[in-house]
């Protein structure tokens, strides 16, 4: 049976000590709070050595008394002292309105936070890329660990299932390029140069770039959501427990599928965009398809095709690494799956555009322009 809370005043080392005893819970405090409020200083300490049990109400009563009398609390069990300390942390004044911060200071703080987060993310991406390379090397050393079925399934999801939407998008982009180009070139009586514009722009830049953006929004987001959900349901931890590497089983097949499929999708997108441009030239500019194809062969160098095919696997690697990295960072709750999925798409598209700019400068520098 719980003993009622009680107090006694003692003199120790020339000072007055209040010794509490019994059970300091809401059911057993009785008149103890009023008796503590009636105490007058000076009090040197509150002794809890005889306290059997304490709840948060008892802890708050002790803390309030110690704060009013400006005395120490001691002698209690570790859990009781931790509870009193926790209650004390809550006993802080709360501002009704947030502290005013100047706009300049707030903007600089947000910029600094964004820079720090970007640096941390970039560092994490590099580490994740290194872990992917290690997993690939382990699979090369032990070919029996290569998951053919998983890779083939990703080929279908990343490549075959995306042919329809990528084809439609590319066809419409080809039409838009040809239409806008012909409007501007008509002012100079050079509508024939629309073929140059469509051919070079689609094979060199827009074909693979728009494909990368589409794959990032379609497959990169799917990778982040799938791996994030597996993290939440502890499937990834279960794989580690049974000795299966998540990098080899989950990340490597997805990365390999995107890297292999991106050149094929990029070439397919460029061809469909050229067909779209040729369709508009035939309808609007009265350029026969035969003339369009002959002119295309004359003005589009083979280096434009190589430029697109070289960039495509790099873009695919960026998309796969970004999606898988963000998915593996999910830890807290289901809401974070959505946030990480969004981050994966934005991060992949941003990095693809940045790398595309570097490629443009590099190929111009080596004379492929």
N, C-alpha and C positions, 0 to 999 in steps of 0.2 A: 504494500500500500504506500502511495506517495505521501511523504511527510510535508506538512505545511511549511511555507517559507517563513523564516524568522531572521532577526538581526540582533546583534549584541555589540556594545561598544567596549573596547579594551584599550588599555594604555600599553604601548610597546615602544621602547627606546625613546621615551619622552614625548611620544606623539599618540594621537587617538586613531585607532584602527577600527573600522566597522567590519565585523565578521558576519557574513551571511551564511545561512544554513538551510537545509531542506531542499525542496524541489521548486525551482524558479520557473514555473509554467503558469499559463493563464488560469488554470483551474486551482492552483495552490498559492497564488500570490496573496489573496485576501486583502488585508490592509497594509501590506508591505510598501507599496508605492507611496501611500500617504505618510507612513512613518519615515521613509527615506526623504520625502519632501520636507519633513519637519526638522531634519538634521541641520545643525548649524556648524560652520567650520570653526577652527581649522581641523580638517580630517586629513591624515597623512596617506591613508590607503584603504582600499576595500578588499577584504580577504574572502576568496571563494573556495577555500580548501574544504569546507564542509558542505558544499553544494553538491547534491546528488545528480540533478538533471536540470537542464535549462532549455527553453525554447526561445524563439525570436522575441516574444514579448518580455521575457525575463532578461534577455540580453539588452534589449532597448532600455529597460528600467535601470539596469546597472550602468549602461553607458551614459544615460541622461544624468544620473546622480553623480557619476565621476566627473562629467563635464561641468556640472554646476558647482561642485565642491573643489574642482581643480585638483584631483587626487589620482593616484595610480590604482590600477586594478591588477591583482595577482593572486597566485595560489590556486587558480582553477585548472581544470583539465585542458588539454590542448584543444579539444573540439569546442569547449566553452569560450576560450580566448579567441579562437578563430571566428566564432559567431559574433562576439562582441566587436571584433575588428571589422567584420563585414557590415554590421549595423552602423558602425562609426563612419564607414566610407559613404553610406547613404545619407548621412546627416550633414549634407553640404547644401549651402544656399543655391537655389536654382533660379537662373535669370528668366524673367518673364519674357523679355525680348532678347534676341541674339545680339551679341556685341557687334557694334557697327564697324565694318571694315571698308576702307576706301576702295573705290572701283579699281584703281591702279594696282593696289596690293592684291586684291582678289584675282584680277586677271593674271598678274605675274605668278601668283600661287598656282592657278590652274594650269598655266603653261609649264611651270616647273614640274608639277605632278604628272602632266602628260608626257614630258620628256623622260622622267624617271620610269614611268610605266612602259614607254616605248623601248627604252634601253633594256629593261628587264625582260620584255617580251622577245626582243631580238636575241638576247643572250640565251633565253630558253629555247628559241627556235634553232639556234646553232647547236645547242646541246642535244636537242631532239634529233636533228639531222645526223649528228655523230652517232647517236644510239641506233638510228636506222641503218647507217653504214656498217656498224658492228654486227647488227642482226643479219644484214645481207652477206657479210663475210662468213658468218657462222653457217648460213644456209649453203654457201658455196663450198665450204669445207665438209658439210654433211648434207649432200643432195637429198637424202631420204626425208629430211625435214621440210623440204619444199612442198607447199600446199598447192598442187596444181588445180584442184577443184575450186578452191577459193579464188585463185587468180582468174580462172575462166569465168566464174560467176561475176567478178568485178568487170571483166571485159564486156560482158553483156549489159551490166547496169550502167557503166560509164560510157560505153561506146554505142552499142546497138540500140539501146533504148533512147539514146539522145539524137539519133540520126534525124528523126522527124522535126523536132523543134529547132535543131541547128540548121537543117536544110531550109526550113521556112524563114528563119531569121536571116540567113545568108542571101537567099533569093531576094528578099525585100531590101536588104542593104545594097545589093547590086543595083536594084532598080533606083534606089534613092541616090546613089553615087552618080549613076548615068544621068538621071533627070537633073540634078543640081549642076553637074558638070556641063551638060549640054546647054542649060540656060545661060551660064556665064560665058561659055565659049561661042555661043551664037552671036554675041555682040561683036566678035572679031571675025565672024565667018569661018570658024575653025571647028565646027561640030565633029569632024572626023577625029579630033584629038580626044574625044570622049572615050574612045576605045583605049588609048594610052592610059588615061586616068583610071578606068575600071580595071584594066589588066594589072598594072603595076601596083596600084593601091591594094587590091585584094590579095594578090599572091605574096606581096612583101610585108604588109602591115595588118590590114583590117581582118583578113581571113582568119589568121591564127589568133589575133588579139581578141576579136569578138568571140571566137570559140573558147578561148581561155576564160573570158568573163562568164560565158554561159556555163561552162563546166564548173567554175568556182561557185556559182550560185546554185547549181544543181547537185553536183557530186561532193564538192567541198563541204557544203552545209550538211549533206547527208552523212558524211564521215563524222563530222563533229557531233551530230545528234546521236548517231548510232553508238559511238564510243562513249559519249557522255552518259547515255542511258545505261550502258554496260557498267560504267564506273559506279553509278548510283545503286544499281542492283547487285553490286559486288561480284559481278561475273569476272571482271579482270583480276580481282584478288583471288577468286577461286581458281582461275587458270594458273596463277603463280603458285598456288598451294599444291596443285597436282603436277607441277614441274613443266608447264607449258609457257613459253615466253610470249607475252602479249605483243611484243614488237614483231616477232616472227609470224605469229598467227593472225594478228589483226592489222598491223600497220604496214608490214612489207607487201602483202598481196594488194592492198589498196594503192600503195605508192607505185608498185610495178605496173598495175593496170592503167593508171592515169598516164604514167610516163610513156608507155607503149602506145596507148590509144590517141594521145594528143597529136602526134604528127599525122596520123590517118584522118582524124577529125578535122585538123587544120587544112589539109589538102582537100578534103571533101567540101569543107566550107568555102574555100577559095573557088573551086570549080563551080559550085552552085551559085556563088555571087557573080561569077563571070557570065553564067547562063542568064541570070537575072538582068545584068547589064546588057547582054546581047538581045534579050527580049525587048527591053525598052528601046534600044537603038533601032530594032527592026520595026517597032510599032510607031515610034515618035519621030525618028530621024530618017526612016526609009533606007537603013543600011542593011543589006541582005546578010543572013547568017554566014554565008561563005566569005563575003568580004570582011565581016567582023572577025572570023577565025584567022584569015590570012593576015590581016593587019595585026592581030594579037600576036601571032608568031613572029612578026617582024619587029615589034616594039618592046616585047617583054623578054628580057634576057633570062637565061637559065639561072643566073645568080639570084634573081628574085625568088625563085622557087626554093633554092638552097637556103636562103635567109629565113624563110618561113619555116622550113623543116628543121633548121638548127634551133630556132627559138622554141619550137613547140614542146620538145621534151623537157626543157628547162622550166617552161611555164607549168607543165604538168607536175614536175617535182615540187615546185613552190605550192601549188594548189593542194596536193596530197599531204605535204608536210604540215601546212598551216591547218588544214582540216583535222588531221589526226592529232596534232599537238594540242589544239584547243579542246578537242574532245577528251583527251587524257587529263586535262586540267580540271575537269568538273569534280567537285568535292562536296558541296554543301547540300543543295536541294534541286528540285526539278526546275526552278526558275533559272538556275545557273546554266542549265542545258540550253535554254533559249538565248541567254546572253553570250555563251561561248559559241553557239552556232552563228550568231550575228557577227561576232568578232572574227570568226574564221573566214567568212565571206568577205568582209571589209578588208581584213589583213591580206588575203590572197589577191584580191583585185588591186589593192594598192601596190603590193610587191611586184605583181605582174607588170603594171604600168611603169614602175621605176626601172625594172630590169629591161623592159622594152626600150626605154629611153637610152640606157647604156648600150644596148645592142645597136640602136640606130647610130650612135656616135662611133662605136667600134667598127661597124661595117662600112661607114663612110671613110673612116681612117684607113682601112685596108683596101679601099678602092672599089668596094661592092656598092656602087650607088647609081 
